[in-house]
Amino acid sequence: MSDPFDDFPGFEPAAPRAGGGIAACALAAMHGGAPDFLSALNPEQRAAVETTEGPVLVLAGAGTGKTRVLTARIAHILAQGLARPHQILAVTFTNKAAREMRERIGALIGGEAEGMAWLGTFHAISTKILRRHAELAGLKSNFTILDTDDQIRLLKQVLRAENIDEKRWTARTLAFLIDNWKNRGLSPKTVPAGEAGAFANGKGGALYALYQERLKILNAADFGDLLLETLRVFRENPDVLREYQGRFKYLLVDEYQDTNAVQYLWLRLLAQRQAGAANEITPAQKPNLCCVGDDDQSIYGWRGADVDNILRFEKDFPGAKVIRLERNYRSTGHILAAAAHLIAHNRDRLGKTLFTDGEDGEKPEVSGVWDSEEEARVIGEEIEQLQRKGHSLDQVAILVRASFQMREFEERFITLGLPYKVIGGPRFYERLEIRDALAYLRCTAQPADDLAFERIVNTPKRGLGEASLQIVHDHARRQRIPLMQAARILIETEELKPKQRSTFRALLSDFDRWASQIGQKPHHELAEQILEESGYTDFWKQDKSAEAEGRLENLKELVRSMEEFPDLGAFLEHVSLVMDADAADGGERVSIMTLHGAKGLEFETVFLPGWEEGLFPHQRSLDENGRAGLEEERRLAYVGVTRARRRAKIYFATNRRIHGLWQTTTPSRFLDDLPAAHVQVTENRASGSGYGAYAQSRFANMDAFGSRYDTPGWKRAQQNGPGGRAPRTIEGEVLGKSSPGSAFSPGDRVFHLKFGPGAVAAVDGSKLTIDFDKAGRKLVLDSFVEKKSS
């Protein structure tokens, strides 16, 4: 069985900085002395290890030795004879974390760690419990665990059986809803009526129940069931719950800030230790529970993680001791001071301030650039300079807020011959949605491309099954012709069923129509048309999974990138060369990854591009979750800064393509959360755009980095324009001139419901470039603004 959280970031390796060998630790434990692993700990770490009785919350800041404390605590419990290995429940978030913890414990005290049968992920431990008591959940002990593909197939069967329109109400959307309900500990009977009614005209709850019933018939469970069904067994069978409450003398949980509702409920039941009927914990029943985590690094709310679980720990477990690990062994003083000042702007936190006994080091740098292309160029040049000074590329990382930002860096690095790797996902042109989109473009421009045609002939689903495709394949092989040509012949015969002939005819007609427009309209507009008319864009719009939004952003970035090439053929040739230009195996490489994927990692030098409003903090987080969303975004910024050991370099661009339109962007509010004394604002002299002076002027005399949104630097960033530069153009129109027939003219005062009052700078048909008083320059449609009298 594979754990669904195998690649879930969160394990933070921290190599021991002192301490004796295995034999020394074991010998010291045998003679009752303090093992070397205790003497190597700092006072706060040692308190966390030796406070073994009652509930303990260890607030472990970034780089403070969290993993070391966890393993030393388990080793101490075993060395002191407080419990036997099988009496300790230790929960991690990844299988990798569990394996490394077991190895470290074994290194500290010898082979005793092998007896720790209850060290693993929430899902692994729940599976073990559920197999022992499967009949209480309506299953047999050999039940099958479905992966995502099996789950989707089963949900499609349920939808078909209930005559639900699968095109409108997709199985993938229903799977996302059910997974969300299970993560919150909701059974079909307890799903709120409003949520259950939001799918398939009110049938969501009933479909959930039918799906669960079908799982039982198949003797199967999905990943969400592993915890939900175990929770149900505990709730409905007090004797079973008492068995496990009595079995475990000590409970330890890693990454507690990342627990979701069902994990929280699961743990609370085990920790209650035969609480009274009121379901409350009395002083005599205080559990020996130790939760380790960092509320400032809770960044997975979109996956169901609830930061409130760690914030209310003292309320859940009265009398709990809170131990703060604030001594950082990773970063320099200036980096820690900047990160501490940044995160201090969050209200919902327990509070701690990281510090180091080491040097202050270099101040984090903030730089402005003209656009994303210059951003990639400047960062590439800086990395080359570091490399020439002997800096290892393995110790350089670029951390982006959204995956679409990676493309500019990948193409720039390929041009420079700078080796890189994408962590946590494929390279841009290797992503599933990009490969699909490229296949559509290749079929349009190169009809003989069988591999491309095969890839998208039934993507999105068109009802062309394996049997139909095999007939086309067979004919193509016999006649030695491409698949598309074979399909054209077969739609005029009776070899295919009428429905399949009709589907092939419609698809081939689309390709003919698109091909006829090559050279007649801009190739990037044609690409957007192809993705829209093929149904591929809608396919991802209807997908409600957490990845769908990112896939749509990547498709927009692909279309945007095509504008840099003279025609479709040149673009496709470029992509082929890029995908073939992979660096040789081995050797040092720059790491490119999202901020979410970087948690638990550390690098000597970290580049943080794209710190602009709307991108970071991401507008969707603000729109959907308000202040809670903003605070999670700020925690993400904190995680990014604290990945750096010696250098942190932050960038913002003045112009960025957003939703297909160039916009003048505003620097992220997080820049104003950084302290002036610990941050250096630099001018990019390497830039050839002539933008350097403007970049510097946005934050000149930087007592601007304050804690309020109305600081001088923030106001300058909103008010300053590229003074002295040539008039900027948008789609051929010069700013300051209006298009014929427009109801608006440059200089008109207008009001926008979201951005407030502003003045029109330029008019391009229905598109207005407006300098808003507070939101800066935006490109909007005239139907969204109202003209105001001067």
Rosetta blueprint (number, residue, H / E / L):
1 M L
2 S L
3 D L
4 P L
5 F L
6 D L
7 D L
8 F L
9 P L
10 G L
11 F L
12 E L
13 P L
14 A L
15 A L
16 P L
17 R L
18 A L
19 G L
20 G L
21 G L
22 I H
23 A H
24 A H
25 C H
26 A H
27 L H
28 A H
29 A H
30 M H
31 H L
32 G L
33 G L
34 A L
35 P L
36 D H
37 F H
38 L H
39 S H
40 A L
41 L L
42 N L
43 P H
44 E H
45 Q H
46 R H
47 A H
48 A H
49 V H
50 E H
51 T L
52 T L
53 E L
54 G L
55 P L
56 V E
57 L E
58 V E
59 L E
60 A E
61 G L
62 A L
63 G L
64 T L
65 G L
66 K H
67 T H
68 R H
69 V H
70 L H
71 T H
72 A H
73 R H
74 I H
75 A H
76 H H
77 I H
78 L H
79 A H
80 Q L
81 G L
82 L L
83 A L
84 R L
85 P H
86 H H
87 Q H
88 I E
89 L E
90 A E
91 V E
92 T E
93 F L
94 T L
95 N H
96 K H
97 A H
98 A H
99 R H
100 E H
101 M H
102 R H
103 E H
104 R H
105 I H
106 G H
107 A H
108 L H
109 I H
110 G L
111 G H
112 E H
113 A H
114 E H
115 G H
116 M L
117 A L
118 W L
119 L E
120 G E
121 T E
122 F H
123 H H
124 A H
125 I H
126 S H
127 T H
128 K H
129 I H
130 L H
131 R H
132 R H
133 H L
134 A H
135 E H
136 L H
137 A H
138 G L
139 L L
140 K L
141 S L
142 N L
143 F L
144 T E
145 I E
146 L L
147 D L
148 T H
149 D H
150 D H
151 Q H
152 I H
153 R H
154 L H
155 L H
156 K H
157 Q H
158 V H
159 L H
160 R H
161 A H
162 E L
163 N L
164 I L
165 D L
166 E L
167 K L
168 R L
169 W L
170 T L
171 A H
172 R H
173 T H
174 L H
175 A H
176 F H
177 L H
178 I H
179 D H
180 N H
181 W H
182 K H
183 N H
184 R L
185 G L
186 L L
187 S L
188 P L
189 K L
190 T L
191 V L
192 P L
193 A H
194 G H
195 E H
196 A H
197 G L
198 A L
199 F L
200 A L
201 N L
202 G L
203 K L
204 G H
205 G H
206 A H
207 L H
208 Y H
209 A H
210 L H
211 Y H
212 Q H
213 E H
214 R H
215 L H
216 K H
217 I H
218 L L
219 N L
220 A E
221 A E
222 D L
223 F H
224 G H
225 D H
226 L H
227 L H
228 L H
229 E H
230 T H
231 L H
232 R H
233 V H
234 F H
235 R H
236 E H
237 N L
238 P H
239 D H
240 V H
241 L H
242 R H
243 E H
244 Y H
245 Q H
246 G H
247 R H
248 F L
249 K L
250 Y E
251 L E
252 L E
253 V E
254 D L
255 E L
256 Y H
257 Q H
258 D H
259 T L
260 N L
261 A H
262 V H
263 Q H
264 Y H
265 L H
266 W H
267 L H
268 R H
269 L H
270 L H
271 A H
272 Q L
273 R L
274 Q L
275 A L
276 G L
277 A L
278 A L
279 N L
280 E L
281 I L
282 T L
283 P H
284 A H
285 Q H
286 K L
287 P L
288 N L
289 L E
290 C E
291 C E
292 V E
293 G E
294 D L
295 D H
296 D H
297 Q H
298 S L
299 I L
300 Y L
301 G H
302 W H
303 R H
304 G L
305 A L
306 D L
307 V L
308 D H
309 N H
310 I H
311 L H
312 R L
313 F H
314 E H
315 K H
316 D H
317 F L
318 P L
319 G L
320 A L
321 K E
322 V E
323 I E
324 R E
325 L E
326 E L
327 R E
328 N L
329 Y L
330 R L
331 S L
332 T L
333 G H
334 H H
335 I H
336 L H
337 A H
338 A H
339 A H
340 A H
341 H H
342 L H
343 I H
344 A L
345 H L
346 N L
347 R L
348 D L
349 R L
350 L L
351 G L
352 K L
353 T L
354 L L
355 F E
356 T L
357 D L
358 G L
359 E L
360 D L
361 G L
362 E L
363 K L
364 P L
365 E E
366 V E
367 S E
368 G E
369 V E
370 W E
371 D E
372 S H
373 E H
374 E H
375 E H
376 A H
377 R H
378 V H
379 I H
380 G H
381 E H
382 E H
383 I H
384 E H
385 Q H
386 L H
387 Q H
388 R H
389 K L
390 G L
391 H L
392 S L
393 L H
394 D H
395 Q H
396 V E
397 A E
398 I E
399 L E
400 V E
401 R L
402 A L
403 S H
404 F H
405 Q H
406 M H
407 R H
408 E H
409 F H
410 E H
411 E H
412 R H
413 F H
414 I H
415 T H
416 L H
417 G L
418 L L
419 P L
420 Y E
421 K E
422 V E
423 I L
424 G L
425 G L
426 P L
427 R L
428 F H
429 Y H
430 E H
431 R L
432 L H
433 E H
434 I H
435 R H
436 D H
437 A H
438 L H
439 A H
440 Y H
441 L H
442 R H
443 C H
444 T H
445 A H
446 Q L
447 P L
448 A L
449 D L
450 D H
451 L H
452 A H
453 F H
454 E H
455 R H
456 I H
457 V L
458 N L
459 T L
460 P L
461 K L
462 R L
463 G L
464 L L
465 G L
466 E H
467 A H
468 S H
469 L H
470 Q H
471 I H
472 V H
473 H H
474 D H
475 H H
476 A H
477 R H
478 R H
479 Q H
480 R L
481 I L
482 P L
483 L H
484 M H
485 Q H
486 A H
487 A H
488 R H
489 I H
490 L H
491 I L
492 E L
493 T L
494 E L
495 E L
496 L L
497 K L
498 P H
499 K H
500 Q H
501 R H
502 S H
503 T H
504 F H
505 R H
506 A H
507 L H
508 L H
509 S H
510 D H
511 F H
512 D H
513 R H
514 W H
515 A H
516 S H
517 Q L
518 I E
519 G L
520 Q L
521 K E
522 P L
523 H H
524 H H
525 E H
526 L H
527 A H
528 E H
529 Q H
530 I H
531 L H
532 E H
533 E H
534 S L
535 G L
536 Y H
537 T H
538 D H
539 F H
540 W H
541 K H
542 Q L
543 D L
544 K L
545 S L
546 A L
547 E L
548 A H
549 E H
550 G H
551 R H
552 L H
553 E H
554 N H
555 L H
556 K H
557 E H
558 L H
559 V H
560 R H
561 S H
562 M H
563 E H
564 E H
565 F L
566 P L
567 D L
568 L H
569 G H
570 A H
571 F H
572 L H
573 E H
574 H H
575 V H
576 S H
577 L H
578 V H
579 M H
580 D H
581 A L
582 D L
583 A L
584 A L
585 D L
586 G L
587 G L
588 E L
589 R L
590 V E
591 S E
592 I E
593 M E
594 T E
595 L L
596 H H
597 G H
598 A H
599 K L
600 G L
601 L L
602 E L
603 F E
604 E E
605 T E
606 V E
607 F E
608 L E
609 P L
610 G L
611 W L
612 E E
613 E L
614 G E
615 L E
616 F L
617 P L
618 H E
619 Q H
620 R H
621 S H
622 L H
623 D H
624 E H
625 N H
626 G H
627 R H
628 A H
629 G H
630 L H
631 E H
632 E H
633 E H
634 R H
635 R H
636 L H
637 A H
638 Y H
639 V H
640 G H
641 V H
642 T L
643 R L
644 A E
645 R E
646 R E
647 R E
648 A E
649 K E
650 I E
651 Y E
652 F E
653 A E
654 T E
655 N E
656 R E
657 R E
658 I E
659 H L
660 G L
661 L E
662 W E
663 Q E
664 T E
665 T L
666 T L
667 P E
668 S L
669 R H
670 F H
671 L H
672 D H
673 D H
674 L L
675 P L
676 A H
677 A H
678 H H
679 V L
680 Q E
681 V E
682 T E
683 E L
684 N L
685 R L
686 A L
687 S L
688 G L
689 S L
690 G L
691 Y L
692 G H
693 A H
694 Y H
695 A H
696 Q H
697 S H
698 R H
699 F L
700 A L
701 N L
702 M L
703 D L
704 A L
705 F L
706 G L
707 S L
708 R L
709 Y L
710 D L
711 T L
712 P H
713 G H
714 W H
715 K H
716 R H
717 A H
718 Q H
719 Q H
720 N L
721 G L
722 P L
723 G L
724 G L
725 R L
726 A L
727 P L
728 R L
729 T E
730 I E
731 E L
732 G L
733 E E
734 V E
735 L L
736 G L
737 K L
738 S L
739 S L
740 P L
741 G L
742 S L
743 A L
744 F L
745 S L
746 P L
747 G L
748 D L
749 R E
750 V E
751 F E
752 H E
753 L L
754 K L
755 F L
756 G E
757 P E
758 G E
759 A E
760 V E
761 A E
762 A E
763 V E
764 D E
765 G L
766 S L
767 K E
768 L E
769 T E
770 I E
771 D E
772 F E
773 D L
774 K L
775 A L
776 G E
777 R E
778 K E
779 L E
780 V E
781 L E
782 D H
783 S H
784 F H
785 V E
786 E E
787 K E
788 K E
789 S L
790 S L
